[in-house]
Amino acid sequence: MTLNEALAEREAIRLLAGVGGDREWWIYSRGRVGHLRIPVTAEEYELIPPGCVVADAGESGPERPRTRR
């Protein structure tokens, strides 16, 4: 992992703290764009406006326990 990749991952973890469940998936797509994917809870799902929820975000990396800060 490069310095930029590590920085992107730390920032994503910080911004998503307190959101979602207890698992996460971190992947890099073409162009080395990082994606931290987390499942939303049932309560969070209900707060998302219609049409904004993506049920399947596509490929995901290895599942891991949620990173805590």
NORGICOR-V703748 format. One record per backbone hydrogen bond with DSSP energy under -0.5 kcal/mol. NH is the residue of the N-H (numbers start at 0). CO is the residue of the C=O. Records with the same first field share a line. If there is no record, write none. Layout:
BEGIN
NH=CO  CO
END
This chain:
BEGIN
5=1
6=2
7=3
8=4
9=5
10=6
11=7
12=8
13=9
14=10
15=11
16=13
18=15
20=38
23=63
24=36
25=61
26=34
28=32
31=28
32=28  29
33=31
34=26
36=24  34
38=22
44=40
45=41
46=42  43
47=43  44
51=48
54=52
63=23
65=21
END
